[in-house]
Amino acid sequence: MTTSQTTRTPQSTQSTQSTSKAQGTPTGQFALTPHLAELEAESIEILREVAGQFDRPALLFSGGKDSVVVLELAKRAFQPAGVPFELLHVDTGHNFPEVIAFRDEIAADPRISLHVAHVQDWIDRGELTERPDGTRNPLQTVPLVETIEERGYDAVLGGARRDEEKARAKERVFSVRDTFGGWNPRRQRPELWGLYNGRHQPGENIRVFPISNWTEADVWDYIAARGVKVPDIYYAHTREVFDRGGMWLTPGEWGGPRKGEQLQVKTVRYRTVGDMSCTGAVLSTARTTADVIEEIRLSTTTERGATRADDKLSESSMEDRKKEGYF
């Protein structure tokens, strides 16, 4: 097994990466800063620990930037061999078409296996009921937990980070889940000296967060440095949106806009992507990776805090969902 080699350069190189004006994606690779090199090495070690400790791990992959970065890290962790994880996506049916197309483009690689669990299937069987507001994000938990059981995954990796939301900050890198997929913060294990304990009882599984110690800015710096391609929806573009509760939402079959909500054409981008019914855009002119990095450094809000309505349902909405089995 080969080890990824990195070259360390001064921190100032982060903001000078050249990018493609047409697509907004980087055109080449650049040396990692010491900070990014350390984060990459830590994440690669975690991914190799998962491969060594578990029999059937899976990688949650939505096509969003965080899961794309985890996949890039996995490729580097196991090169020249392939990624030893099946990709899993719990598709709400209300995802952004651009992101689904990007996901399918990645999955077209014959070396990658993708399994999609469609929330619509559970609705059609009467096992889940549509919410009045059209939001399907809360409906992902049952399909996720049941798919983990059906396919026998003993570990599921994801791109969650501690800076996203306060409940995420309580997570360990290896997060033990009970037989119902539930998370109990009191059962979290110490991870002193970077030691990860994947032991679990039959029926339990471990959720693993390889980029837990990264920030949104780190992710974008890494995208720039490694030349990682992400969906164009993350860069400024013109689209029809409407204002609901201070969030710019995209219209669609999920139910928007409502009476009195006027469609407007705005130049926007998305900091995070998920169910269209609860993921808002931000007004932006950041058309390149360098522009996005600069915008993030000036931002005073987290990506989920600014653009995810499902996280605003209550003070403990994310923690409650995690206790039920959500990632």
C-alpha positions in Angstrom: 0.0 0.0 0.0 1.4 3.3 -0.9 1.5 6.4 1.2 0.2 9.8 -0.1 3.1 12.2 -0.4 2.6 15.9 0.3 4.8 19.0 0.0 4.5 21.7 2.6 4.4 25.3 1.6 3.7 28.6 3.3 0.1 29.3 4.4 -0.1 32.2 1.9 -0.4 29.9 -1.0 -4.0 29.0 -0.1 -5.5 32.1 -1.6 -3.5 32.1 -4.8 -4.8 28.9 -6.5 -5.7 29.3 -10.2 -9.3 28.3 -11.1 -11.5 27.7 -14.1 -13.7 30.8 -14.7 -16.1 28.8 -16.8 -16.9 26.0 -14.3 -15.6 27.5 -11.1 -13.6 24.3 -10.4 -9.8 24.1 -10.0 -7.7 23.5 -13.0 -4.8 21.8 -11.3 -3.2 20.6 -8.1 -1.1 22.5 -5.7 1.1 21.8 -2.7 -0.7 21.4 0.6 -0.1 23.8 3.4 1.2 22.2 6.6 -2.3 22.5 8.1 -4.0 20.8 5.2 -1.3 18.1 5.1 -2.0 17.2 8.7 -5.7 17.1 8.2 -5.3 14.9 5.1 -3.0 12.5 6.9 -5.4 12.2 9.9 -8.3 11.5 7.6 -6.4 8.9 5.6 -5.4 7.2 8.8 -9.1 7.1 9.9 -10.1 5.6 6.6 -7.5 2.9 6.8 -8.6 2.1 10.3 -12.1 1.6 9.1 -10.9 -0.8 6.3 -8.9 -2.7 8.9 -11.5 -3.0 11.6 -14.8 -3.6 9.8 -16.1 -6.2 7.5 -18.6 -4.2 5.4 -18.2 -0.5 5.6 -20.1 2.0 3.4 -19.6 5.6 2.6 -22.6 8.0 2.6 -22.4 9.9 -0.7 -24.8 12.5 -1.8 -22.6 14.3 -4.4 -22.2 17.2 -1.9 -18.8 18.8 -1.3 -18.1 17.1 2.0 -18.8 13.6 0.7 -16.9 14.3 -2.4 -13.8 15.3 -0.3 -14.2 12.1 1.8 -14.3 10.1 -1.5 -11.2 11.9 -2.7 -9.4 11.1 0.6 -10.5 7.4 0.3 -9.0 7.2 -3.2 -5.7 8.6 -1.9 -5.8 6.3 1.2 -6.0 3.1 -0.9 -4.3 3.9 -4.2 -3.4 2.2 -6.4 -6.2 -0.1 -5.2 -9.8 1.0 -5.5 -12.0 2.3 -2.7 -13.0 -0.6 -0.5 -16.4 1.0 0.4 -19.7 0.8 -1.3 -21.3 4.3 -1.7 -24.7 4.8 -0.2 -27.1 7.6 -0.9 -30.5 8.1 0.9 -32.3 10.0 -1.9 -35.2 12.1 -0.7 -36.5 12.6 -4.2 -36.3 16.3 -3.7 -32.6 16.7 -4.2 -31.1 19.3 -6.6 -31.0 17.8 -10.2 -27.5 19.2 -10.7 -26.2 17.3 -7.6 -27.9 14.1 -8.6 -26.4 14.3 -12.1 -22.9 14.9 -10.5 -23.5 11.9 -8.2 -24.3 9.6 -11.1 -21.3 10.9 -13.0 -19.1 9.8 -10.2 -20.9 6.4 -9.9 -20.4 5.8 -13.6 -16.8 4.8 -12.8 -16.8 1.0 -13.0 -14.5 0.8 -9.9 -17.2 2.5 -7.8 -20.4 0.8 -6.5 -23.3 3.0 -5.5 -26.5 1.9 -3.7 -29.4 4.4 -3.6 -32.2 4.1 -1.1 -35.2 6.1 -2.3 -37.4 7.7 0.4 -40.2 7.5 -2.2 -40.2 3.7 -1.9 -41.0 3.9 1.8 -43.7 6.5 1.1 -45.2 4.3 -1.7 -45.3 1.3 0.8 -47.1 3.4 3.4 -44.2 3.2 5.8 -43.6 6.9 5.7 -46.0 9.8 5.3 -45.4 13.1 3.5 -45.1 16.1 5.8 -47.4 19.0 5.2 -44.5 21.4 4.5 -43.1 19.0 1.8 -39.8 18.6 3.6 -38.4 15.1 3.4 -35.1 15.5 5.3 -36.6 14.2 8.5 -37.9 11.2 6.5 -34.4 10.0 5.8 -33.8 8.3 9.1 -36.0 5.2 8.6 -34.6 4.4 5.1 -31.1 4.9 6.4 -31.4 2.6 9.4 -33.3 -0.1 7.5 -30.8 0.0 4.6 -27.9 -0.3 7.0 -29.5 -3.4 8.5 -30.6 -4.9 5.2 -27.2 -4.5 3.5 -25.2 -5.5 6.6 -23.1 -2.4 7.0 -21.2 -2.5 10.2 -19.7 1.0 9.7 -21.0 3.9 7.8 -18.7 6.8 6.9 -19.9 10.4 6.3 -18.8 13.9 5.7 -20.2 15.5 8.9 -17.9 18.1 10.6 -17.9 19.4 14.1 -18.2 23.1 13.0 -21.5 22.5 11.2 -23.8 22.4 14.2 -23.6 22.2 18.0 -24.9 18.5 18.1 -22.1 17.6 15.6 -19.6 19.0 18.0 -20.4 16.3 20.6 -19.6 13.5 18.2 -16.5 11.3 18.3 -14.8 10.2 15.1 -16.1 6.7 15.8 -19.7 7.1 16.9 -21.4 4.0 18.4 -25.0 3.5 17.4 -27.4 1.0 19.0 -29.4 -1.7 17.2 -32.0 1.0 16.2 -29.4 3.3 14.9 -29.8 5.7 17.8 -27.0 7.9 19.2 -26.4 8.2 22.9 -23.9 11.0 23.7 -23.1 9.3 27.1 -21.9 6.2 25.3 -19.3 7.9 23.3 -15.8 6.5 23.8 -12.7 8.5 24.5 -10.3 8.8 21.6 -7.1 9.7 23.3 -3.9 9.7 21.2 -5.9 9.2 18.1 -6.9 5.7 19.0 -10.2 4.5 17.4 -12.2 1.7 18.9 -14.6 0.1 16.4 -15.7 -2.8 18.6 -19.5 -3.2 18.8 -22.2 -5.6 19.7 -24.2 -7.6 17.1 -26.8 -5.3 15.6 -24.9 -2.2 16.5 -23.0 -0.2 13.9 -20.4 2.6 14.0 -20.8 5.9 12.2 -17.4 7.3 11.2 -16.5 10.9 10.5 -13.1 11.2 8.8 -13.3 15.0 8.3 -14.7 15.7 11.7 -11.8 18.1 12.6 -12.1 20.0 9.3 -13.9 23.3 8.9 -15.9 24.6 5.9 -12.8 26.7 5.0 -10.5 23.7 5.2 -12.8 21.8 2.8 -12.6 24.5 0.3 -8.9 25.0 0.7 -8.5 21.3 0.0 -10.8 21.4 -3.0 -8.5 24.2 -4.4 -5.2 22.5 -3.5 -6.1 19.0 -4.8 -8.1 20.1 -7.8 -11.3 18.4 -6.6 -14.4 18.8 -8.8 -17.7 19.6 -7.1 -21.1 20.4 -8.5 -21.4 23.8 -10.1 -24.3 24.6 -7.8 -21.7 25.6 -5.2 -20.6 28.5 -7.3 -22.6 31.7 -8.2 -25.2 31.2 -10.9 -28.5 32.8 -11.9 -31.7 30.9 -10.9 -35.3 31.5 -9.9 -35.8 31.6 -6.1 -38.3 32.8 -3.6 -38.0 34.1 -0.1 -39.4 32.0 2.8 -38.5 33.1 6.3 -35.4 34.8 5.1 -34.2 31.8 3.1 -33.9 31.8 -0.7 -35.5 28.5 -1.8 -35.7 26.9 -5.2 -39.2 26.0 -6.5 -40.0 22.4 -7.3 -42.4 19.5 -7.0 -42.0 19.6 -3.2 -44.5 22.4 -2.9 -42.9 25.9 -3.3 -43.7 28.7 -3.8 -46.8 29.2 -1.8 -49.4 31.9 -2.2 -47.8 35.3 -1.7 -44.3 34.0 -2.3 -43.0 35.6 -5.5 -40.4 34.1 -7.8 -37.4 36.3 -8.3 -34.3 35.8 -10.5 -31.1 36.1 -8.3 -27.4 35.4 -8.5 -26.9 32.8 -5.8 -24.8 29.8 -4.7 -25.3 27.0 -2.2 -23.0 26.5 0.8 -24.6 23.1 1.5 -26.9 20.9 -0.5 -29.8 18.7 0.6 -33.5 18.5 0.3 -34.6 21.4 -1.9 -37.5 22.2 0.5 -35.2 23.2 3.4 -31.9 24.1 1.8 -31.5 27.8 1.0 -29.2 29.6 -1.3 -27.1 32.6 -0.4 -26.8 35.7 -2.5 -23.3 35.6 -3.9 -21.0 36.6 -6.8 -18.4 33.9 -5.9 -17.8 32.2 -9.3 -14.4 30.6 -8.6 -13.0 28.5 -5.8 -10.8 31.4 -4.7 -13.9 33.6 -4.6 -15.7 31.1 -2.4 -12.8 30.8 0.0 -12.7 34.6 0.4 -16.4 34.7 0.9 -16.3 32.0 3.6 -13.5 33.8 5.5 -15.7 36.9 5.7 -18.9 35.0 6.7 -20.1 35.3 10.3 -22.6 32.3 10.0 -22.2 28.6 9.7 -23.3 27.0 6.4 -26.1 25.0 8.0 -27.1 27.8 10.4 -27.5 30.1 7.5 -29.1 27.8 4.9 -30.8 24.8 6.5 -34.4 25.2 7.7 -34.6 21.8 9.2 -31.9 22.7 11.7 -34.0 25.7 12.9 -37.1 23.7 13.9 -35.9 23.7 17.6 -32.8 24.2 19.6 -32.2 20.5 19.7 -33.5 19.4 16.3 -30.3 17.9 15.0 -29.5 16.1 18.3 -33.1 14.7 18.5 -32.8 13.3 14.9 -29.4 11.8 15.7 -30.9 10.0 18.7 -33.5 8.5 16.3 -30.8 7.2 14.0 -30.0 10.2 11.7 -26.4 10.7 10.6 
